[in-house]
Structures are given as C-alpha cells and as structure tokens.
Amino acid sequence: MIVLDGYVVSPNEQTKRGRVTREMADNYESYYAALLETYTGPRYRVVRCPEHVGFAHAVKVSSN
C-alpha cells in the first residue's frame, strides 16, 4: 500500500503544512501518475488523500 497525502497550491511552500508551489504540485501529479502505472494489480493499492491530513492521519486513512 502506498499512501499519498494531499496538498494545497500556495505561492509560498510550507510542505509540513501541505502547501506547495504550482511546480511542486505538477511534479506530484506526475509522480502519482507514475505510481498508478507502475503499481497495478491486486497486490498493490495506491491511496490518495483528497486534502492534506499529515502523516498520522494518512496512515489512518489507509487502514479504512
């Protein structure tokens, strides 16, 4: 299982708070697309949080 936390696009990056620049968001989306291509099938599960929740909550989301 791979869990991806969400983000909000902001002019100033604060990655611990889930705020990233447009360039970082574009890279994140490319990374997400690559994960979906690479990890397919019943053995893998890619979970994406719809908003920034932080590490602990992202782990909790993955257990649902």
MARBA-3410 file (N, C-alpha, C, O; in Angstrom, 1 decimal):
64
0.8,-1.2,0.0,0.0,0.0,0.0,0.9,1.2,0.0,1.9,1.3,0.8 ~ 0.5,2.2,-0.9,1.2,3.4,-1.0,0.2,4.5,-0.7,-0.8,4.6,-1.3 ~ 0.5,5.4,0.3,-0.4,6.4,0.7,0.2,7.8,0.4,1.3,8.1,0.7 ~ -0.6,8.6,-0.3,-0.2,9.9,-0.7,-1.1,11.0,0.0,-2.3,10.9,0.0 ~ -0.4,11.9,0.7,-1.1,13.0,1.4,-1.5,14.0,0.4,-0.9,14.1,-0.7
-2.5,14.8,0.7,-3.0,15.9,-0.2,-2.1,17.1,-0.1,-1.2,17.2,0.7 ~ -2.5,18.2,-0.8,-1.8,19.4,-0.8,-2.7,20.6,-1.2,-3.8,20.4,-1.7 ~ -2.2,21.8,-1.0,-2.8,23.0,-1.4,-1.8,23.8,-2.1,-0.7,24.0,-1.6 ~ -2.1,24.3,-3.3,-1.2,25.2,-4.1,-1.1,26.6,-3.4,-2.2,27.2,-3.2 ~ 0.1,27.0,-3.2,0.3,28.3,-2.5,1.5,29.0,-3.1,2.4,28.3,-3.6
1.6,30.3,-3.1,2.8,31.0,-3.6,4.0,30.7,-2.8,5.2,30.7,-3.3 ~ 3.9,30.4,-1.5,5.0,30.1,-0.6,4.9,28.6,-0.2,3.8,28.2,0.3 ~ 5.9,27.9,-0.3,5.9,26.5,0.1,6.0,26.3,1.6,6.9,27.0,2.2 ~ 5.2,25.5,2.2,5.3,25.0,3.5,4.9,23.6,3.5,3.8,23.2,3.9 ~ 5.8,22.7,3.1,5.5,21.3,2.9,5.0,20.6,4.1,4.1,19.7,4.0
5.4,21.0,5.3,4.9,20.3,6.5,3.4,20.7,6.7,2.7,19.9,7.4 ~ 3.0,21.7,6.1,1.6,22.1,6.2,0.8,21.8,5.0,-0.4,22.2,4.8 ~ 1.4,21.1,4.1,0.7,20.7,2.8,0.6,21.8,1.8,-0.2,21.7,0.8 ~ 1.4,22.9,1.9,1.3,24.0,1.0,2.5,23.8,0.0,3.7,23.8,0.5 ~ 2.2,23.8,-1.3,3.3,23.6,-2.3,3.1,24.6,-3.4,2.0,25.1,-3.6
4.2,24.8,-4.1,4.1,25.7,-5.3,3.5,25.0,-6.4,3.3,23.8,-6.4 ~ 3.1,25.7,-7.5,2.5,25.1,-8.7,3.4,24.1,-9.3,3.0,23.0,-9.7 ~ 4.7,24.4,-9.3,5.7,23.5,-9.9,5.8,22.2,-9.1,5.8,21.1,-9.7 ~ 5.8,22.3,-7.8,5.8,21.1,-6.9,4.5,20.3,-7.1,4.6,19.0,-7.1 ~ 3.4,20.9,-7.3,2.1,20.2,-7.5,2.2,19.5,-8.8,1.7,18.3,-8.9
2.7,20.1,-9.8,2.8,19.4,-11.1,3.7,18.2,-11.0,3.4,17.1,-11.6 ~ 4.8,18.3,-10.3,5.7,17.1,-10.1,5.0,16.0,-9.3,5.2,14.9,-9.6 ~ 4.2,16.4,-8.3,3.5,15.5,-7.5,2.5,14.7,-8.4,2.3,13.5,-8.2 ~ 1.8,15.4,-9.2,0.8,14.8,-10.1,1.5,13.8,-11.1,0.9,12.7,-11.3 ~ 2.7,14.2,-11.6,3.4,13.2,-12.4,3.8,12.0,-11.7,3.8,10.9,-12.2
4.3,12.2,-10.4,4.7,11.1,-9.6,3.5,10.2,-9.3,3.6,9.0,-9.4 ~ 2.3,10.7,-9.0,1.1,10.0,-8.8,0.8,9.1,-10.0,0.4,8.0,-9.9 ~ 0.8,9.7,-11.2,0.5,9.0,-12.4,1.5,7.9,-12.6,1.1,6.8,-13.0 ~ 2.8,8.1,-12.3,3.8,7.0,-12.5,3.5,5.9,-11.5,3.7,4.7,-11.9 ~ 3.1,6.2,-10.3,2.8,5.2,-9.3,1.6,4.3,-9.8,1.7,3.1,-9.7
0.6,5.0,-10.3,-0.5,4.2,-10.8,-0.2,3.3,-12.0,-0.7,2.2,-12.1 ~ 0.8,3.7,-12.8,1.2,2.9,-13.9,2.1,1.7,-13.5,2.0,0.6,-14.0 ~ 2.9,2.0,-12.5,3.9,1.0,-12.0,3.3,0.0,-11.1,3.5,-1.2,-11.2 ~ 2.4,0.4,-10.2,1.9,-0.4,-9.2,0.4,-0.7,-9.5,-0.5,-0.1,-8.9 ~ 0.2,-1.7,-10.4,-1.2,-2.1,-10.7,-1.4,-3.5,-10.3,-0.5,-4.2,-10.0
-2.6,-3.9,-10.3,-2.9,-5.3,-9.9,-3.4,-5.4,-8.5,-3.3,-4.5,-7.7 ~ -3.8,-6.6,-8.1,-4.4,-6.8,-6.8,-3.3,-6.8,-5.7,-3.7,-6.6,-4.5 ~ -2.1,-6.9,-6.0,-1.1,-6.9,-5.0,-0.8,-5.5,-4.4,-0.3,-5.4,-3.3 ~ -1.1,-4.5,-5.2,-0.8,-3.1,-4.8,-2.0,-2.3,-4.7,-3.1,-2.5,-5.3 ~ -1.9,-1.3,-3.8,-3.0,-0.3,-3.6,-2.4,1.1,-3.4,-1.6,1.3,-2.5
-2.8,2.0,-4.2,-2.4,3.4,-4.1,-3.6,4.2,-3.6,-4.6,4.3,-4.2 ~ -3.4,4.8,-2.4,-4.4,5.6,-1.8,-4.0,7.0,-1.7,-2.9,7.3,-1.3 ~ -4.9,7.9,-2.1,-4.6,9.3,-2.2,-5.6,10.1,-1.3,-6.8,10.0,-1.5 ~ -5.1,10.8,-0.3,-6.0,11.7,0.5,-6.4,12.9,-0.3,-5.6,13.5,-1.0 ~ -7.7,13.3,-0.2,-8.2,14.4,-1.0,-7.7,15.7,-0.5,-7.7,16.7,-1.3
-7.2,15.8,0.7,-6.6,17.0,1.2,-5.5,16.7,2.1,-5.3,15.5,2.5 ~ -4.7,17.7,2.5,-3.6,17.5,3.4,-4.1,17.1,4.8,-4.8,17.8,5.4 ~ -3.6,15.9,5.3,-4.0,15.5,6.6,-2.9,15.2,7.5,-3.0,15.0,8.7 ~ -1.7,15.1,7.0,-0.5,14.8,7.8,-0.2,13.3,7.8,-1.1,12.5,7.4 ~ 1.0,12.9,8.2,1.4,11.5,8.2,0.5,10.6,9.0,0.0,9.6,8.4
0.2,10.9,10.2,-0.6,10.0,11.1,-2.0,9.8,10.5,-2.4,8.6,10.5 ~ -2.6,10.8,10.1,-4.0,10.7,9.6,-3.9,10.0,8.2,-4.9,9.2,7.9 ~ -2.9,10.2,7.4,-2.8,9.5,6.2,-2.7,8.0,6.4,-3.3,7.2,5.7 ~ -1.9,7.6,7.4,-1.8,6.2,7.8,-3.2,5.6,8.2,-3.6,4.5,7.9 ~ -3.9,6.4,9.0,-5.3,6.0,9.4,-6.2,5.9,8.2,-7.0,4.9,8.2
-6.1,6.8,7.3,-6.9,6.7,6.0,-6.7,5.4,5.3,-7.6,4.8,4.8 ~ -5.4,5.0,5.3,-5.0,3.8,4.6,-5.6,2.5,5.2,-5.7,1.5,4.5 ~ -5.9,2.6,6.5,-6.4,1.4,7.1,-7.9,1.2,6.9,-8.5,0.2,7.3 ~ -8.6,2.2,6.3,-10.0,2.1,6.1,-10.4,1.3,4.9,-11.5,1.1,4.5
END
